[in-house]
Amino acid sequence: MTEPFATSVRIDAPPEDVFPYLTDPDLMVRWIGEWAELEPVAGGTFAVNINGVPIRGRYVLVEHPTRVVFTWGHAGGERLPAGSSTVEITLTAEGDVTVLDLVHRDLPEDELPDHRIGWEHFLPRISVAAVGGDPGPDPWAKED
Protein backbone atom coordinates (compact mmCIF):
# COMPACT_ATOMS: atom_id res chain seq x y z
CA MET A 1 0.00 0.00 0.00
CA THR A 2 1.05 3.55 -0.64
CA GLU A 3 1.09 6.50 1.68
CA PRO A 4 -2.41 7.91 2.23
CA PHE A 5 -3.64 10.49 -0.25
CA ALA A 6 -4.49 13.76 1.52
CA THR A 7 -5.95 17.00 0.26
CA SER A 8 -8.14 19.84 1.47
CA VAL A 9 -10.51 22.49 0.21
CA ARG A 10 -11.90 25.65 1.79
CA ILE A 11 -15.67 26.13 1.69
CA ASP A 12 -17.42 29.45 2.37
CA ALA A 13 -19.97 27.89 4.73
CA PRO A 14 -20.00 26.56 8.31
CA PRO A 15 -19.48 22.82 8.97
CA GLU A 16 -23.20 22.45 9.79
CA ASP A 17 -24.03 23.44 6.20
CA VAL A 18 -21.30 21.28 4.61
CA PHE A 19 -21.86 18.08 6.62
CA PRO A 20 -25.16 17.04 4.96
CA TYR A 21 -23.35 16.88 1.60
CA LEU A 22 -21.50 13.86 3.05
CA THR A 23 -24.53 12.07 4.47
CA ASP A 24 -27.67 12.99 2.47
CA PRO A 25 -27.97 11.11 -0.85
CA ASP A 26 -29.81 13.95 -2.62
CA LEU A 27 -27.09 16.42 -1.63
CA MET A 28 -24.22 13.99 -2.28
CA VAL A 29 -25.18 13.63 -5.95
CA ARG A 30 -25.12 17.40 -6.40
CA TRP A 31 -21.31 17.21 -6.29
CA ILE A 32 -20.29 13.56 -6.86
CA GLY A 33 -22.02 10.73 -8.65
CA GLU A 34 -25.40 10.29 -10.25
CA TRP A 35 -26.94 7.98 -7.64
CA ALA A 36 -26.37 7.40 -3.92
CA GLU A 37 -27.75 5.23 -1.15
CA LEU A 38 -26.42 6.40 2.20
CA GLU A 39 -27.16 5.23 5.73
CA PRO A 40 -24.95 7.57 7.80
CA VAL A 41 -24.52 5.50 10.96
CA ALA A 42 -21.63 3.25 11.97
CA GLY A 43 -21.99 0.11 9.84
CA GLY A 44 -24.50 1.80 7.51
CA THR A 45 -24.44 1.60 3.73
CA PHE A 46 -22.22 3.90 1.68
CA ALA A 47 -23.05 3.39 -2.00
CA VAL A 48 -22.45 5.91 -4.78
CA ASN A 49 -22.33 5.40 -8.54
CA ILE A 50 -19.79 7.77 -10.02
CA ASN A 51 -19.95 8.03 -13.79
CA GLY A 52 -20.75 4.36 -14.16
CA VAL A 53 -18.37 3.18 -11.42
CA PRO A 54 -20.21 1.57 -8.48
CA ILE A 55 -18.45 2.63 -5.26
CA ARG A 56 -19.46 0.54 -2.26
CA GLY A 57 -18.53 0.59 1.40
CA ARG A 58 -19.82 1.24 4.90
CA TYR A 59 -19.82 4.21 7.20
CA VAL A 60 -17.33 3.60 10.01
CA LEU A 61 -17.83 6.81 12.01
CA VAL A 62 -20.28 9.70 11.76
CA GLU A 63 -19.66 12.67 14.10
CA HIS A 64 -22.08 15.46 13.16
CA PRO A 65 -20.96 18.06 12.02
CA THR A 66 -17.20 17.55 12.03
CA ARG A 67 -16.13 14.10 10.83
CA VAL A 68 -17.15 11.20 8.60
CA VAL A 69 -15.22 7.99 7.96
CA PHE A 70 -16.34 5.41 5.40
CA THR A 71 -14.87 2.49 3.51
CA TRP A 72 -14.57 2.70 -0.27
CA GLY A 73 -13.98 0.42 -3.23
CA HIS A 74 -15.36 -0.74 -6.58
CA ALA A 75 -18.23 -3.21 -6.50
CA GLY A 76 -16.89 -6.28 -8.29
CA GLY A 77 -13.42 -4.74 -8.54
CA GLU A 78 -10.32 -6.86 -8.11
CA ARG A 79 -7.68 -4.13 -7.64
CA LEU A 80 -9.78 -2.15 -5.14
CA PRO A 81 -12.65 -4.34 -3.94
CA ALA A 82 -15.70 -2.80 -2.27
CA GLY A 83 -14.85 -1.49 1.20
CA SER A 84 -11.11 -2.15 0.91
CA SER A 85 -9.90 1.44 1.39
CA THR A 86 -10.93 4.12 3.89
CA VAL A 87 -11.86 7.77 3.41
CA GLU A 88 -11.79 10.17 6.36
CA ILE A 89 -13.25 13.64 5.99
CA THR A 90 -12.83 16.23 8.73
CA LEU A 91 -14.62 19.58 8.72
CA THR A 92 -12.95 22.38 10.72
CA ALA A 93 -14.45 25.83 11.19
CA GLU A 94 -12.13 28.77 10.58
CA GLY A 95 -14.32 31.78 11.13
CA ASP A 96 -17.05 31.69 8.46
CA VAL A 97 -15.13 29.13 6.39
CA THR A 98 -14.94 25.35 6.67
CA VAL A 99 -11.70 23.55 5.90
CA LEU A 100 -12.53 20.12 4.52
CA ASP A 101 -9.58 17.77 4.99
CA LEU A 102 -9.76 14.43 3.17
CA VAL A 103 -7.45 11.46 3.76
CA HIS A 104 -7.86 8.34 1.61
CA ARG A 105 -6.00 5.36 3.11
CA ASP A 106 -5.21 1.82 1.93
CA LEU A 107 -5.16 2.61 -1.79
CA PRO A 108 -3.05 0.25 -3.89
CA GLU A 109 -0.20 2.13 -5.54
CA ASP A 110 -1.70 1.76 -9.02
CA GLU A 111 -5.01 3.29 -7.82
CA LEU A 112 -3.47 6.40 -6.26
CA PRO A 113 -3.09 8.50 -9.45
CA ASP A 114 -6.72 8.00 -10.51
CA HIS A 115 -8.05 8.73 -7.02
CA ARG A 116 -5.90 11.85 -6.74
CA ILE A 117 -7.34 13.10 -10.04
CA GLY A 118 -10.85 12.16 -8.93
CA TRP A 119 -10.77 13.85 -5.54
CA GLU A 120 -9.13 16.96 -7.03
CA HIS A 121 -11.99 17.06 -9.57
CA PHE A 122 -14.87 16.48 -7.15
CA LEU A 123 -13.89 18.47 -4.03
CA PRO A 124 -14.14 21.85 -5.79
CA ARG A 125 -17.68 20.79 -6.75
CA ILE A 126 -18.69 20.34 -3.07
CA SER A 127 -17.27 23.80 -2.33
CA VAL A 128 -19.81 25.22 -4.82
CA ALA A 129 -22.76 22.99 -3.86
CA ALA A 130 -22.39 23.43 -0.09
CA VAL A 131 -22.83 27.21 -0.35
CA GLY A 132 -26.06 26.79 -2.33
CA GLY A 133 -24.46 27.09 -5.76
CA ASP A 134 -24.89 24.82 -8.73
CA PRO A 135 -21.64 23.13 -9.78
CA GLY A 136 -23.40 22.23 -13.04
CA PRO A 137 -23.32 18.89 -14.77
CA ASP A 138 -20.21 16.85 -14.11
CA PRO A 139 -18.10 17.21 -17.26
CA TRP A 140 -16.90 13.63 -16.70
CA ALA A 141 -20.46 12.22 -16.67
CA LYS A 142 -21.28 9.80 -19.44
CA GLU A 143 -23.85 10.92 -21.97
CA ASP A 144 -26.96 8.76 -22.24
Residue frames relative to the residue before (quaternion, step in Angstrom):
aa qw qx qy qz dx dy dz
M 1.0000 0.0000 0.0000 0.0000 0.00 0.00 0.00
T 0.4507 -0.6829 0.5165 0.2526 3.51 -1.19 0.64
E 0.6536 -0.4261 0.4156 0.4674 3.49 -1.35 -0.08
P 0.5840 -0.5771 0.4150 0.3921 3.62 -1.08 0.54
F 0.3945 -0.6559 0.5811 0.2767 3.54 -1.21 0.57
A 0.0047 0.8001 -0.5989 0.0331 3.59 -0.87 0.94
T 0.1078 0.7659 -0.6273 0.0913 3.52 -1.08 0.81
S 0.1353 -0.7851 0.5953 0.1046 3.56 -1.26 0.13
V 0.1133 -0.7560 0.6411 0.0684 3.50 -1.34 0.38
R 0.3315 -0.7193 0.5754 0.2037 3.55 -1.15 0.69
I 0.1138 -0.7962 0.5942 0.0116 3.56 -0.92 1.00
D 0.3879 -0.7503 0.4973 0.1981 3.57 -0.80 1.06
A 0.5931 0.4908 -0.3951 0.5013 3.55 0.71 1.18
P 0.5427 -0.6118 0.4476 0.3617 3.61 -1.16 0.45
P 0.6808 -0.4984 0.3426 0.4132 3.61 -1.20 0.45
E 0.6120 0.5684 -0.3520 0.4225 3.62 1.02 -0.72
D 0.6849 0.4574 -0.2810 0.4927 3.60 1.12 -0.62
V 0.6716 0.5009 -0.2933 0.4605 3.59 1.10 -0.66
F 0.6007 0.6376 -0.3494 0.3324 3.59 0.92 -0.95
P 0.6646 0.5156 -0.3403 0.4202 3.67 0.79 -0.82
Y 0.6008 0.5656 -0.3608 0.4347 3.61 1.17 -0.43
L 0.6651 0.4552 -0.2904 0.5159 3.58 1.35 -0.03
T 0.7806 0.3419 -0.1509 0.5010 3.57 1.25 -0.29
D 0.6876 0.4325 -0.2690 0.5175 3.62 1.20 -0.41
P 0.4421 -0.7325 0.4369 0.2777 3.63 -0.53 1.09
D 0.6452 0.5228 -0.3361 0.4443 3.63 0.96 -0.74
L 0.6894 0.4507 -0.2760 0.4954 3.59 1.06 -0.72
M 0.5828 0.5833 -0.3708 0.4273 3.60 1.06 -0.71
V 0.7310 0.4430 -0.2641 0.4468 3.60 0.78 -0.96
R 0.4929 0.6239 -0.4518 0.4046 3.60 1.21 0.05
W 0.8023 0.2655 -0.1355 0.5172 3.60 1.12 -0.61
I 0.8046 0.0684 -0.0363 0.5887 3.62 1.15 -0.48
G 0.8345 0.2010 -0.1682 0.4847 3.53 -0.85 1.00
E 0.3870 -0.7109 0.5366 0.2385 3.51 -1.34 0.20
W 0.7698 0.1382 -0.0908 0.6165 3.58 1.30 -0.13
A 0.0509 0.7943 -0.6044 0.0335 3.59 -1.06 0.73
E 0.0648 -0.7201 0.6879 0.0635 3.50 -1.27 0.66
L 0.0402 0.8210 -0.5605 0.1011 3.54 -0.43 1.26
E 0.0373 -0.7473 0.6634 0.0111 3.53 -1.06 0.87
P 0.1242 -0.8791 0.4578 0.0459 3.58 0.30 1.33
V 0.4529 0.5812 -0.5358 0.4124 3.52 0.40 1.39
A 0.6469 -0.5043 0.3749 0.4321 3.59 -1.16 0.48
G 0.7999 0.2246 -0.2093 0.5156 3.56 -0.74 1.12
G 0.5478 0.6467 -0.3790 0.3715 3.58 1.29 -0.22
T 0.6630 -0.5440 0.3718 0.3553 3.52 -1.29 0.52
F 0.0193 -0.7224 0.6907 0.0277 3.52 -1.18 0.80
A 0.1876 0.7770 -0.5705 0.1888 3.57 -0.33 1.28
V 0.0980 0.7736 -0.6149 0.1176 3.55 -0.74 1.13
N 0.2164 -0.7302 0.6289 0.1563 3.56 -1.01 0.81
I 0.0820 -0.8067 0.5852 -0.0089 3.54 -0.65 1.18
N 0.8234 -0.2196 0.1014 0.5133 3.54 -0.34 1.30
G 0.7751 -0.3620 0.1614 0.4920 3.53 0.87 1.05
V 0.6288 0.5004 -0.3408 0.4879 3.60 1.25 -0.07
P 0.2586 -0.7822 0.5462 0.1515 3.61 -0.56 1.12
I 0.1286 -0.7790 0.6128 0.0333 3.57 -0.52 1.25
R 0.0123 0.8124 -0.5807 0.0518 3.57 -0.77 1.03
G 0.2187 0.7496 -0.6046 0.1570 3.51 -1.14 0.78
R 0.4189 -0.6574 0.5557 0.2892 3.52 -1.30 -0.49
Y 0.4801 -0.5978 0.5415 0.3447 3.53 -1.21 0.52
V 0.2551 -0.7553 0.5895 0.1299 3.55 -1.01 0.89
L 0.7952 -0.0268 0.0853 0.5997 3.57 0.96 -0.94
V 0.0102 -0.7705 0.6372 -0.0158 3.55 -1.00 0.90
E 0.0419 0.7919 -0.6022 0.0920 3.58 -0.45 1.27
H 0.2053 -0.8078 0.5447 0.0933 3.56 0.00 1.33
P 0.7129 -0.3087 -0.6290 -0.0268 1.74 -1.63 1.90
T 0.5562 0.6865 -0.3373 0.3249 3.59 1.12 0.48
R 0.8396 0.0966 -0.0094 0.5345 3.63 1.05 -0.46
V 0.0020 -0.7592 0.6504 -0.0233 3.52 -1.12 0.86
V 0.0358 -0.7647 0.6433 0.0083 3.56 -1.02 0.88
F 0.1047 0.7895 -0.5988 0.0846 3.58 -0.87 0.95
T 0.4524 -0.6469 0.5293 0.3109 3.54 -1.23 0.46
W 0.1683 -0.7977 0.5791 -0.0021 3.54 -1.23 0.64
G 0.3314 0.7195 -0.5790 0.1930 3.55 -1.07 0.73
H 0.5765 -0.5938 0.4445 0.3428 3.56 -1.34 0.18
A 0.4372 -0.6677 0.5304 0.2859 3.57 -0.80 0.97
G 0.8269 0.1489 -0.1401 0.5238 3.57 -0.71 1.07
G 0.5098 0.6643 -0.4155 0.3551 3.59 1.26 0.03
E 0.3569 -0.7365 0.5347 0.2106 3.55 -1.09 0.69
R 0.6913 0.4738 -0.2887 0.4629 3.61 0.99 -0.79
L 0.7839 0.0557 -0.0133 0.6183 3.58 1.11 -0.69
P 0.1295 -0.8384 0.5250 0.0680 3.59 0.36 1.22
A 0.6982 -0.4618 0.3482 0.4219 3.55 -1.26 0.49
G 0.8580 0.1511 -0.1299 0.4734 3.55 -0.96 0.97
S 0.5309 0.6860 -0.3904 0.3084 3.62 1.19 0.07
S 0.7264 0.2856 -0.2370 0.5785 3.60 1.24 -0.09
T 0.3198 -0.7581 0.5448 0.1618 3.58 -1.26 0.31
V 0.1590 -0.7622 0.6240 0.0660 3.53 -1.00 0.97
E 0.0631 -0.7716 0.6327 0.0177 3.55 -0.94 0.99
I 0.0525 -0.7859 0.6161 -0.0056 3.54 -0.81 1.07
T 0.0841 -0.7856 0.6130 0.0001 3.53 -0.83 1.10
L 0.1735 -0.7722 0.6062 0.0783 3.55 -0.95 0.95
T 0.0299 -0.8072 0.5882 -0.0392 3.58 -0.66 1.16
A 0.3524 -0.7320 0.5438 0.2104 3.57 -0.80 1.01
E 0.0094 0.7367 -0.6761 0.0103 3.52 -1.10 0.88
G 0.7776 -0.1777 0.0703 0.5990 3.54 0.15 1.30
D 0.7997 -0.2317 0.2019 0.5157 3.59 -0.76 -1.05
V 0.6313 0.5262 -0.3094 0.4783 3.58 1.32 0.06
T 0.2473 -0.7249 0.6173 0.1797 3.56 -1.21 0.57
V 0.2199 -0.7193 0.6417 0.1499 3.53 -1.04 0.84
L 0.1546 -0.7675 0.6189 0.0632 3.54 -0.68 1.17
D 0.0809 -0.7783 0.6226 0.0100 3.56 -0.64 1.19
L 0.0862 -0.7940 0.6017 0.0107 3.56 -0.84 1.05
V 0.0269 -0.7593 0.6501 0.0001 3.56 -1.00 0.93
H 0.0972 -0.7816 0.6157 0.0238 3.57 -0.77 1.09
R 0.1189 -0.8297 0.5454 -0.0041 3.56 -0.43 1.32
D 0.8254 0.3098 -0.2091 0.4231 3.53 -1.40 0.29
L 0.3652 0.7107 -0.5143 0.3116 3.58 1.09 0.66
P 0.4452 -0.6441 0.5339 0.3192 3.60 -0.94 0.76
E 0.6531 -0.5588 0.3406 0.3810 3.57 -1.06 0.73
D 0.7018 0.4725 -0.2836 0.4514 3.60 0.94 -0.82
E 0.6361 0.5095 -0.3279 0.4777 3.62 1.27 -0.17
L 0.5230 0.6851 -0.3978 0.3144 3.59 1.16 -0.51
P 0.6743 0.4944 -0.3420 0.4289 3.67 0.72 -0.84
D 0.6773 0.4860 -0.3036 0.4614 3.61 0.88 -0.87
H 0.6693 0.4836 -0.3109 0.4707 3.60 0.97 -0.76
R 0.5882 0.5455 -0.3660 0.4717 3.59 1.06 -0.65
I 0.6674 0.4902 -0.2974 0.4752 3.59 0.83 -0.98
G 0.6660 0.5237 -0.3006 0.4379 3.57 0.92 -0.91
W 0.6951 0.4545 -0.2897 0.4758 3.58 0.76 -0.98
E 0.6665 0.4937 -0.3147 0.4615 3.61 0.97 -0.75
H 0.6164 0.5084 -0.3363 0.4984 3.59 1.26 -0.31
F 0.7723 0.4136 -0.2113 0.4334 3.59 0.77 -1.03
L 0.6224 0.5728 -0.3704 0.3838 3.65 0.92 -0.68
P 0.6253 0.5010 -0.3733 0.4677 3.66 0.92 -0.56
R 0.6067 0.5554 -0.3558 0.4437 3.60 1.14 -0.54
I 0.6459 0.4848 -0.3415 0.4807 3.64 0.99 -0.67
S 0.6197 0.5496 -0.3581 0.4309 3.61 1.05 -0.63
V 0.6465 0.4692 -0.3142 0.5130 3.60 1.20 -0.43
A 0.6900 0.5035 -0.2852 0.4348 3.59 0.81 -1.03
A 0.6958 0.5145 -0.2823 0.4141 3.59 0.88 -0.96
V 0.6821 0.4231 -0.3017 0.5145 3.61 1.22 -0.20
G 0.6464 -0.5462 0.3053 0.4367 3.56 1.30 0.33
G 0.5259 0.6385 -0.4110 0.3831 3.58 1.26 0.10
D 0.4171 -0.6698 0.5509 0.2718 3.51 -1.33 0.13
P 0.2789 -0.7824 0.5287 0.1749 3.61 -0.42 1.14
G 0.4781 -0.6820 0.4283 0.3507 3.58 1.29 -0.09
P 0.6969 -0.4346 0.3333 0.4631 3.54 -1.27 0.03
D 0.5078 -0.6257 0.4913 0.3304 3.54 -1.08 0.71
P 0.4037 -0.7348 0.4827 0.2531 3.62 -0.59 1.06
W 0.6427 0.5128 -0.3289 0.4645 3.60 1.21 -0.30
A 0.4869 0.6857 -0.4350 0.3216 3.61 1.24 -0.31
K 0.4701 -0.6671 0.5078 0.2760 3.52 -1.11 0.78
E 0.4410 -0.6708 0.5335 0.2664 3.53 -1.06 0.81
D 0.4218 -0.6913 0.5252 0.2614 3.57 -1.08 0.72
